[in-house]
Amino acid sequence: MALFRLHITLPDRPGSLGAVASAIGFAGGDIRGLVVVKSEDGKGYDDITVAVPGSDPTDLVQVLSAIGGVEVISVIPVN
């Protein structure tokens, strides 16, 4: 499994982070770390470190981007 740090925005409302976590699991990912960076203008900004099968996070990014209001801002490999 490869590790990636995802910087995302999501709606700042109950259940949004749970939907993201469920989607990560659905895509075969494993959350290894989570930092809530800030909340402003109705959006939450989080950094999530995720282990994904193989070495390509594209499927995970697509699954997360399909969630209403979620945007993947950046994907950074973690060594």
C-alpha angles and dihedrals in degrees: 000000000000125000123229134175111221120199106203142169122215137171111282097234137105114286098021095105090045090055090051092048091049091049091051090053091045089055090052095256128139120213110230099172142003131195122183100215102184147317123227140146092011094305133106120214115208138173112213123187109209135182110216130189112260119356105289121086094188095107091050092049090051092050092049093045090055091064110096112256095007119122126182103216098180143356117207124183114235118213 
